[in-house]
Amino acid sequence: MLPPRPISETDIAVMTLAAINRADVPALCERLRVLVGARDPDVVVCDVRDLVPDLVAVESLARLRLTARRLGCGLRLRGASRALEQLLAFCGLYDVLPLEGELGGFGWHGRQPEEREHAGGVEERVDGRDPPA
């Protein structure tokens, strides 16, 4: 498999997002359609540093990602706050909405062990008082 080709500045379009309410989502998707139609980028970068991290923002970003995918381009986030990153992870969208400039597009290196899952390198010791399973 060939490695992905580097993306040049001419292949990127930037869209800045700030305060969003639910009624703004269709207009944002249309704004993305116009931007992609005019520039034909490989990737649209959404500057979200002024975005309030709430569920409306997460829904908006998910809808923008879907619109970008339908238009044949990728979408990355620039300037995401830690709170927005955590909210995206909580909603299960962290891998779908990658951060710009991170290796593989993801901001967190590694993952946290889930409940009942042992962290890597931890061995379970058997207590001799426990009955055999």
N, C-alpha and C positions, 0 to 999 in steps of 0.2 A: 504494500500500500504506500502511495506517495505521501510525503509529509505535506501538511497544508501550506499553501503559498503565503508569503507574508502579505499583509494588507497594507497598501499604501494610503497616504492621506487622501488621495483622489477617490479611493474606494469607500470612504467613510463620510457619512452625513451626521451632523449633530443636531439634536433636538433638546431644548431646555424645558424642564418641567418645574413648576412651582406649586402653588396652592391648587388643588384639584378637588372638585366635588363630583358626585356621581353623574350629574347632568352634563359635565364636560367631556365624558368619555367618548361619545360619538364624534364630537368635534376634534378631539385629539387623534382619533384613528383616521379621520379625514385629513388632518394636517400631516400625518405620517404618510398617507397615500400620495398626497401632493408632493411632499419632499422626495419620496422614492421615485415618483414619476418624473420629476425634474432632474434628479441627479443620478439615478440608477446605481446606488451604492451597493457594495457587498454587505456592509454593516451599518446600522444606525446606532449611534451612541446617544443614550438618553442621559443628559446631565441632571442628576436628581439631588444635588447637594442642598437645594432649598426646599425639597419635598418633605412635607410632614409625614412621618412614618405611621400610617394608619391603614385600616383594611380597605378604604376607598383607594388609597395609593397603590396597594398591592393588586387590587382588582384592575385598576387602570393599567398598571404595568403588564399584567397578564394579558389583557386585551390588546395592548400595543404589541406585545410579543407575538400573539396569534396573527395580528394584522401583518406584521413584518414577515412572518413565515409564509403567509398566503401570497405576499408580494415577492417572495423569493430572496429575501435578505435576512441577515441575522440582526439581533438586537443585544446590546450590552449596556450596562449601567456604569455611569461615571460619578464618582463622589458620593456613593451611598454611605449613609451613616451606619454606625454599628447597630443602632436600633432598627433601621430598615432591613439590614442583613438578617438580624435575628427574627424579625417578623416574616420575612420571605422564607426562612428556614422552617419556622413554626407552621407556615401554611403549605409547606412542601414544594415551594417554587424556587428554592435557592439554586438548584441545578439547572432550572429552566431559564432563569434570568441571570446570566453570568456577569461578573464585574469586568470592566475594561482593564486590560493590561496585566491581569493576573495569569499565571501559568495555567493553561487549560481553561481560563476564564473564571476560575473559582477563587474566592477570597480566603476561605479557610483551608488550612493545610491539615489534612487528615480529618477525622471525625470523632465524635464523642461516642463511647460505648453506650449502647441502649441498656435499658433496665434488664436485669438478669443476664446480661452479656458481659463476659470478662474482658477487661482491657488487655491488649496484646502483651504477651510475655508474662502473664500472670497464670500460675499453675494452681489448681485446686488441690488442697491437701485432704486426705481422707482421715477422719477421726476414727480411731479404733473402737470407740464406744458406739458408733453407728452400726445398725444392722446392715448386712450386705444387701444390695439392691437386686 
